[in-house]
Amino acid sequence: EGYKEKAIRKTKENPWVPLGTLVTTGALTMAAIRLRQGNSRKFQVWLRFRVAFQALTIFAILGGLYKYGQANLEENQRIMEQINQQRGEKHLAMERAELEQRITDATKAHEEQQLL
């Protein structure tokens, strides 16, 4: 998976993060423009917008992590159930083989006692 494909996949998984990044960058750009114009009130307003947009972007990141973590948790639980089922089947097969071996040994011992 290349950089472009990964970026597209991540954008599809959580579209709010790239959008928040663009809006935050836009607010920072507007703040820089207002600073160059010498308009300190508008500069402060755009810096406050930047902080707000940045906070929303961070919440979007955390929300995406939570969502991904829940999906990953469900997948891990499903895999663990499969593994436990396979272990159980192997354990039953081993017990069955041991039981059959004990029956075979008991049958041989019984036959030997019958011969005596």
Secondary structure, 3 states (H helix, E strand, C coil): CCHHHHHHHHHHHCCHHHHHHHHHHHHHHHHHHHHHHCCHHHHHHHHHHHHHHHHHHHHHHHHHHHHHHHHHHHHHHHHHHHHHHHHHHHHHHHHHHHHHHHHHHHHHHHHHHHHC
